[in-house]
Amino acid sequence: MTVVDALEIALVAAVTAAVVAILLAGRNRRRERRHRELLAQLPNTTVVLLGPDLRVRLAFGAGELVEGVPIVGRHVTEILPDSVATANLIDSYRAALAGEERAFEYTSQLSDTTYAARTAPLRDRGEIVGVVAAFEDLGVRRELSQRAAQRQVILDLMNEAYVSTDAAGNVTGWNRAAKEMFGWTAEEAVGRPVAELIVPEEDRDGFSTMVSRTWPGVSGEGRFDIRAERNGRHKDGRVFPLELAVTIAEIDGETVAHGLMHDITDRKRAERELQENVSDLAALAEAVGDLARSNLASEARAAICRAVVKIAGADAAGLMEPDPSGTGLRTTASEGVEIVGDFVSFTATAGAVRAFGNREPYFTADVASDRTVRQAFYGGLGLVSVYWVPILQSSDALGVMMIGWRLPVAAPSPRVERLVRLLAAEAAVAIERAALLDRLERMAHTDDLTGLVNRRAWDRALERELARARREQEPLAVAMLDLDRFKSYNDRHGHQAGDRVLREAASAWRAVLRESDLLARYGGEEFAVAFPGCDLDRAEDLVDRLRRATPAGQSCSAGLACWDGDETADQLLGRADSALYDAKQAGRDRTVVA
């Protein structure tokens, strides 16, 4: 069992030893602050330092307070309840004073939380002067691991290369398409400087300059987008042109650069072939620009249809994509005709179905005389000649572009065929890119298990609701809910059953709430609810209805607070959280009003 990463343990030991030395010596407060800031980089980790008498000398993280009281200066037996787990923990402390390190799992009787724990002797100039203990929340670690795995599945389904880096330029994310494009496996790439892997040596200075100028502009809520064509380098040394779209943004509290890339060798070759026709190049560049600027799937689809009409000199265009039911094609965007929502079954005799299934374009010069197409449908639109072009990504069909003319066309010209084929390739990339950005944006603000907003999104929403209540002089109530004895339920029935209860609770509670209310998963089995425009009596009634709707025979406790017209969001939430604690102490399965 991996209890705590070796790197984190080394960091904890080194930093805490330095901090204790400073505290005991009573000097250099600046260095003390710097070490505390370093400890803050350990996610979901509590660090406790004890003297030889087993009194707490320093605590950092969630364990600084127990039941609202600081623990520094107190003996461990004054802090922890008498139990087998406490006895084992104290035994590990005494073993550390004897020079022994231990790693184990520890379940707190106070918070009902399981931690990965490690205890070790704290040495000063070779002499054991105390104990350092580190505790990492295993529930949070598992949840983050599951979320990372789900995100990687989405990325690996893409046909476009995805590479993410941290502020130092080191690779943090790498999908299957990136391996195919650049030749490096994820195991080889992650942790290494991205410039060494994919940037030609002669372009690295320019790449470094671009990064150094861009990254400092992103902070807090900031977001910065870069779109450019660059040369990429394969593992075998081959250099090729690629299109790069980079978004630098903060996700899960960390600023990361997300890069989407695709090989544009074929497009560059085609552009060279089209140099003789300047007007065609201008039209294609304009269309590609419209697609590149489309960060939403709906914008990308509309841009595709506009570009097709312009490049082909057509009167109408439609984008048809596989319906979620898997039984046919549905029109998702159109230009020149109103056909969004039109559906054609895969079993129907239709030009779009033929082009989609064969992966080849299909053209009819006269709809009225071609029985292999939907004559009544296109005739009703006033179209005479129609051209269906499949949108392909590798060998997979993503959809079909329909291009129509109201005057007869003998056949698409080689110029139109060439340009539409290029535009279809760009359309495939644009659709997938926009859809991915939508998914990543949702993942940054949504809890994967329950579908509710996550804590980060909740914090932002509560600030907005508080500002609205202040501006409109309306009441605002906030409640904290926690499923009772949830760890015991997990132990009896397993984590999958526990996850099912969390999903069912979220669904049942959403059905009770008003449309204006906000329900969020705050963490673990704890939820937060905001009731805009709701006084205390009405809010208490709603909270009691939520508790009665709790599924699977479970109960929940709730703490409720109403904004006093002056306090901050943290203060309001803190009062609700304290009321929740009182509800737990009073026997659970009840609502306590702050």
N, C-alpha and C positions, 0 to 999 in steps of 0.2 A: 504494500500500500504506500503510495506517495503521500506523505503527510503535508509537507510544505516544500515548495521548490527550493533546491539548494541555494540558488542565487538569492532568494528572499531571506533565507535563514542567515546567510553570510552578511547580508545587508543589515538585518535586524541586529545581529550580534555586534558588528562593528560600530554602528551608529549609537546603539544604546550604551555600549561601553564608553564611548566618547562623551555622551550626554551625562552619564553618571559621574564620570571623572570631573566634569565641569561643575556639576551641581555640588559635589562634595568639596571641591576646591573653592567654589564661590567666585569664579573669575570668568572673564570673556563671555559676556551674555550674547554677543553677536554670534559666536560660534555655536552657542546653545540653540539659538533660534534657527540657524542653518541646519543643524542636525534634526531638529523637530520637523522642519520642512521636508527633509529627506525621508523621514519616517512616514510622512503623509503620502508618499508615493506608493506605499504598500497597500494594495486594495483589500478592503474587507478584513483588515488585520488589526488585532489589538496586541500591544506590547506592554508587558508588566515587568518591572524590575523590583526585586526584594533584597533586603539586607540579610545578613547572617541570622538575624532574629526573626526572619520571615515577616517583617513589616514592609509594607509597600513603600518604596522610595520614589518610584516614578510610574505613571500609567499613561499610555497614549492610545487613543482610539475609543471605541464604544465602551470599553471597560473602565474609563476614567470615573464614571459615576455608577453607583449601584443604588437603585431605588432613589435616585436624585441626590445621593450623598457622596461627596468625593471619597475615594478610597485611599488616597495617599496618606501615609502615616498610620494606617490601621493594620492590625495583625490579620493574617489570612483567615484565622478562625472566627474573627469578628465579622468577616465579610460574607463567607460562604456558609450555606446551611449544612447541617450535619447529615452526611450521606456517604454511600460507598464511593461515588464519583469524587466527592470532596476529599475523602481519605486517600484515594489513589493519587489525586492531584498534589496534595500536601506531601505524600510519599515521594513523588517525583521531584518536588522542591528540595527535600532533604537529600535525595540522591545527587542532585546537582551540586549542593554544598560539599558533597563528598567527591565531586569531580566527574560524575556520570551524566551523560546526555541521554534523553529519552524522547521518543516520538509516539504519539498515541491519539486516539479520538476521545474527546471529552464532551459530555452533554451537561450544559448548565441547568441547574434546577431553578434558577431565577428566570431565565428567558426561554427555557425549553428549546434551546438552540444547540446543535451539534457542531463542534469545532475540530479542526485538525490542530493539535497542540504539539509544541516542542519546548522542552525545558533544557537549559544548559547552564554550566557554571559561568559566572561573570568574573573575569580575572583582571587584576590591576598589577602590572609588573610581575606576572607569574603567580601572584597570590589570589586565591578565591575570596572575593569580597562580597559575593551575593549570587543571586539567581536571575537569569533573564528567561522570560517565558513569552512565546508568541502564539497567538490563537487566530486561525483563519476560519471564517464562516463557510462550512462545507456546502450548505444549501445554496448560498450565492455562487460559489464556485461551480456547482453542477448546473445551475441555471445559465450562467454565462457560457459554460462549455456547450450546452445544448443549443443556445442561441447562435454561437459561432458555427456549429456544425450545420444548422439550418441555413445560415447565410451562405456557407460554402457550397451546399447543394444547389442553391439558386445560381450562384456564380458559375459552377461547373456545367450547368445546363446551357449556358450562353455559347454562341458561336463567335462572339467577339472577345478578344483578349482583355482580361481584367488584371490590373496590377495596382496595389495600394502601397504607400510608403509612409513612414513617420517623418517627423520634422528633420531628422538627420539624413534623410534620403535612403534609409534602409528598407528593404522590401518586407511588408507585413502581410500581404495577401497576393495570391497567385492562382489563377484558375486553369482548367484543363486547356482552354484555347490558348492561353499564354504559353503553356508548354509546347503546344503544336507550332505556334508562331516563332518562338525564340529558341526552342530546343532544350531549355533548362527545366528540370522537374521542380515541383514546389519545394521538395526537401533541399534541393541545391540552391534555390533562389532565396527563400525566406531568411532574413537576417543579413543578407549581403547588400552592398550599395547598388541601387538600381542602375546607376550610370555604368558600372563595370559590366553589367549583364546585357543591357539592351541598347546602349548608346555607342555609336562608333567613336573610336578614340579621337578622331579629328573634330567631333562635335561636342565633346564633353565640357570644354570651357564655356561654350554658349549655353549648354544645358544648365551648368552650375549657376551661371549669371541669371538665367530665367528663374530658377528656383529661389535664389537669394533675394531677388527683387519682389517676388510674389508672396512668399510665405509670411513675412512680417505683417502683411496687410490683412491677415486673417486672425481674428481674436474674438472671444465671446460668441456672439450670435453671428459673426461674420461668415461670409461664404465667397469664394472666388473661383471663377470658371476660366479655364484656358482651353482654347481650341486652336489647333495648329497642325500642319503637316511637317513631319520630321523624318529623318532616316533612322531605321532600326537596324540592329545587328543581331544576327543569329549566332548560336553557340559555335557553329562551324566557321564563323568569320564572314559569312555572306551578309552584304548590306542591301536593304530593300526599303522602299518608301512606305510610310504608314501614316494614317490619320489618327491624331491623338486628341481626345477630349478628357480634360482633367478638371475635377471639382475638388477644391480644398475646402473642407468644412469640418465642424466639430460634431462627432457622433459618439455617444456614450461617454462624454466628458473628455474625449481625446481628439486632437486635431489631426486629421489624416488626409492625404491626397489620394483620391480615387481616380485611376486612369483607365479609360476604355480605348482600345486600339484595334484597328483592322488593317490588314495588308491592302494597299491600294496600287500594287504593281500593275494589275490589269487595267485599272482606270488610268494610270499614268501612260501606259502604252496606248490606250485608246485616245487620250488627249493629244499625244504626239501625232497620231494619225489624223486628228481633226484640226490640226493647226491651219490647214488651208481654208477652213470655213470659220471665220472669226465670229460671225453672228451665231452660229451653232454653239460655239464655246461660251459665248456670253450668256446665251439662254440656259445652257447646262449649269454654268457657274452660279447663276442666279437661283436656279432651282435647288442646287446642292446647298447653297447658303441658307435658303429658307428652311431646309430640312435640318441643317446643323444648329440653327437657332431654336429649334422646337424641342423644348425640354419636357413637354407633356405629351402623352400618347395621342390625345385628341388633336393637338396642334400639328403633330407630325403627320397624321392621316390627312388632315385638311390641306397641308402644304403639298403632299404627294399629288392630290387631285388637281390642285391649281397648276402645279408644274407640268403635269401630263398634258393638260389642255393647251398650255402655252407652247410647249416644245413640239407637240404633234400638230398644232394648228387645228385642234378638234373643237367640237361644240359641247362635248360633255365627257365626264370621266367619273368613274366610281371605283372605290377600293373595297374588295370583298375578301373577308377573312373567315377561317373555320369557326363555326358557331360553337360555343361552349358545350353544347349537347353532343358534338361530334357527328352530327347527322347531315350536315350541309354547310353552305357558305352564306354568310350574312354581310350585307353592305354596311360598312362602318363609317364611310365618308363619301361625299360626292361633290361635284362641281358642274354647274350648268343644268342639272336635273335634280329633282328632289326624290331620291330613292333610298335614303338612309333607313335601315331596318328591313329592307327587302331580303327575303330568304329563298334560297333554291336548294333543294335536296340533292345529295350526292347520287341519288338514284334517278334524277330527272335527266332528260335529254336537253342539255344546255351547253352553250359555248364556254361559259366560265368553268363548269365542271370538267369539260373536256381538257381545257388548258391546264387546270389544276392537277388532274389525274395523270396526264401525259407529260407534264413538266415542259410543255412546248407551247408557243403562241398559236392562236387560232384566229383566222380572219374570215369574215363573210362580207362580200361586196354588196349584197342585197338581202336584208333580213327577211323581206316578204317572200323570197323564193327559196330560203334555206330552212328545211324542216328540222335540222339538227340544233336549231337555236329556239329561244322563246320568242316566237314571232309576235304574238299579241302584246307581250310586255314591252319589247323594244319599239314595235310599231306605235304603241300608245304614247311613247316618249317622243315620237317624231324622228327617230333615228333610222337612217337608211343603211349605213355601213358601220360595222362594229369590229373592234380588234381587242382580243383578250390576251393579256401577257402575264404569265406566272411570275410571282415574286419569289425568288429562290435564295436560300442561304445554304451554300454547298449544294447538296442534292435534295434538301428539304424544301417543300413548298410552304411558304408562310401565308400566301394569299394570291389574289389575281387583280390586276388592273384592267378595268374595262374602259375603252376609248371609243367614243362614238362621233359620227359625222351626220349632219342632217342632209347633206348633199352627197350623191354617190361618189365613192372613191374606188378606183379600180384595184388598188393594192397599196399598202404602206410603202413609201419610198425607202430605199436602203438607208437614207439619212434618218428617217423617222424610226426605222427598226433599230438602228444603231443607238440613237439617243434614248429611245424608250428602254432598251435593254440596259444601258448604263444607269438610267434613272431607277429602274426596277432594283438594281443592285444596291443603290443608295437608299432606296425605300426600305429594303430589308434591314439594313443597318439602323436607319432612323427609328423604325418601329420597335426594334429590340432594345435600342439604347433608351428610348423614352420610357418604355415599359419597365426597364431595369431601374432607372432613376426613380420612378414612382414607387417601385417595391422597396428600394433602399430607404427612401424618405419615410415610407410607412413603418419600416422596421425600426427606424431611429426613434419613433414616437409611440410605438404600439407594443404591448406585451404579447409575446408570441403564443403563450399558452391560452390566455383568456380572450384575446382580441380587444381588451380594454386599453385605454391610454396608460402609458407607463409613468413612473415617478417623475422623470424628467419633464414630460409633457404636462403632468399634473401641476408641477411647480409653476410653469409658465401660465397655465390656465387660471390657477388660483390668483396669481398677481393681477391678471386681466379682470377677473370677477371682482376682486377687491377694489380696483380702480373704478369699475362701473358702479359698484355699490356706493362708493364715496361720491362719485359724480352725480348720480341720480337719487342719492339719499334713500336708498332701499336697503332692507335687511339682507344679511347673508349668513347662512348657517353652514357649518362644516362638521362632518362626523367621521370618526375613525372606527372601522369594524374589524374584528379579528375572530376567525373561526376558533371555537373552543376545543382544546385538547387535540389539535390537529396532528401533532407529532405522534400521539398515541394511535390516532386513526391510521396514519401512514405505516406505523410499526405493525398494526394488526392486518391491514389490507394490502399494503404495498404502495409504492410511489405512483404506479399507474392509476390505481384507484383514487389516490389523493389528488392527482392531477385532474381526474374526471370530476371530482367534487368541486375543485376550483373553477373549472369551466362551467359546470352546472350552476354554481352559485352566481357567477357573473351573469349568466343568461337569465336566471330567475330574478335577480335584482334589477337588471335593466328593464324587465317587463313591468316592474312595480314603479319605477321612477318616472318623473315627468320628462318631457322632451328637453326642457331647459336645464335639467340636473346633469351633473358630471360625475361619473363613476370611474375610479382608477384603481389599478392594482398597485399598492404602495410598496409591497415587498413581501415575499413569502406568502403567508395566509392572511396578510393585513391589507385592507382596502380603505380608500378614502372617498368621501362623497361631498360634493358641494351643492347647496340648495339656494340658488339665487332668488332674491325676492321673497324669501320664506322666513316667517318669524319662528320663534323658538317652539311654540306649541305645535304649529303645522309641521315643522321639521321633526319634532319628536314623534309625531304620529307616523310620518313617512319612515323613520328609522325603525320603529316597532314593526311596521309592515315588512320592511326588508328582513328583519330578524325572523319573522314568522314564515317568510318565503325560503329560508335557508334549506337546501335539499339534503337528501341522503340521511335523514334523521339527525343531522348535525345541528348544533346550536352556535350562536355567535354572541359576542359581547360588543357593546358600542359605547363610545364616548362622544358627546355632542356639545358644541359651543357655538354661540351666536356672536358675530362681530360687534365689538363695543363702539365702533365708529372712529376709533383712534389707533388701535393696535396694528402691527404688521402682519403679513401672511404667516410668518414663522411663529409669531406669538399666538395667533388664533389657532393654528394647527397644534401648537404645543399644549394649549388648554384642552383641546379635544383629545389629544393623546393622553394627557394626565387623567382625564375623565374615563378613558378606556381602561387605564391601569386600575382606577378605583373600581370599575365594573368587574374586572377580573378578581380583584381582592375580595369583593363582596359576594363572590360565589359564582360568577360568570352568568351567561344567558340573561342579560339585562342591559338596559340603557341607563347611563349616568350622565346627567347634564352638568356641565361645568358652571 
